[in-house]
Amino acid sequence: MSRISVRGFAVVSATAVTAVGSVVGVASGSVAQNNDAEATASDATLLADIPTGQQAQVQTASLTQQADAQAIQADASAKKDAEEAARKAAADTAIAKKEAAQKAAQEAKDRAAAKEKASRSAGDFPVQSSYSTAEIQAMARQMVPGGQFQCFSYIVDHESSWNYHAVNASSGAYGLFQALPASKYSSAGSDWQTNPATQIKWGLNYMNNRYGSPCEAQAFWAANHWY
């Protein structure tokens, strides 16, 4: 059906409705309103100007456009969130790596300082026939980095109570650090049996080489009761 035939059909239909309304109005005793009839005919004509199929297409296109706009907005929001999360993760990773590098550098510095200090100080003490606990501790304070001394002292306290001649009757472990065999001390000096400074040097090197520091050695000892 062409637009002309549709329009004509609408006009005829509107005229018919108006005529029926007039008859019903007369029969019921009411007065017909010419203006209403004209408006009805005009509305029918305007609706007939847009084919039904085209109206559906227009509505479908409008809904599709709205859905596309919403999808684009959602994609942009998701992309922004993902970029922000990636930036945050990268920043956190960079901070963690920096902190780990700083910690590792400080630990390496402490170990190097400890080794240098022990090597430099082991022979700096006058040889005596015997040493008191206070004298041995004073030696250790001069050889062990200040931040590590409490941990170092913890191990010596538990191993020998600062007795450089201490011997384990069962195993034969000897000295401040209960080295087994006792001859291990000789790597720090031949006077290890009579000079506590030599034993201190050996013990500090052992803790640094095996655990990284006296405090790390102390943590292991506390958990296992040996080191």
Helices and strands as residue ranges (DSSP letters): H 3-28, H 34-48, H 52-121, H 133-143, G 146-148, H 149-159, G 182-187, H 196-211, H 214-224
